[in-house]
Amino acid sequence: MSAGARARGLRLDPAALLREAEAARRAAHAPYSGFRVGAALLTASGALVRGCNVENSSLGLSICAERNAVWSAVARGEQSFAAIAVSAGRGRWASPCGACRQVLSEFAPRLWVIWRDRSGRILRRRLGALLPEAFVSRRTRRG
Ligand code: THU
């Protein structure tokens, strides 16, 4: 998929979506790990929803940027997603963790996932390639 490729009829520009993730990262609250993450979710309706990681002094309560973006999108009535870009800052690998992959697959198993490798090259994979044979219950919504 090249920049300007179409995903579900939406114009998908990976570099622009990554810029949105980098902007989202500025809001991160990560005083314990120092690892600030931003995510930008492109919905099927064309909306952009930002998320950032939010840590807590009770460490297990911390939430990743990707799940934060999913919660926000669902709260505003969006459950169908075309792509997500993730940024952990220059020179840092930022593909979604396993828990976030599972949460994303609830809504969008064919989602494009976009991030940069350590040298800054843009990588993109279908969620299904990052989480093959994901758990699905009979009631799981497929978007
Ligand atoms: N983190 C994310 O926000 N997304 C991921 O996919 C992996 C990890 C956050 C969680 C925690 O606040 C920090 O990065 C260090 O693990």
Residues whose N, C-alpha, C, O or C-beta is under 5 A from the ligand:
A	BS01	THU	S33 F35 V37 N53 E55 S62 I63 C64 A65 E66 S95 P96 C97 C100
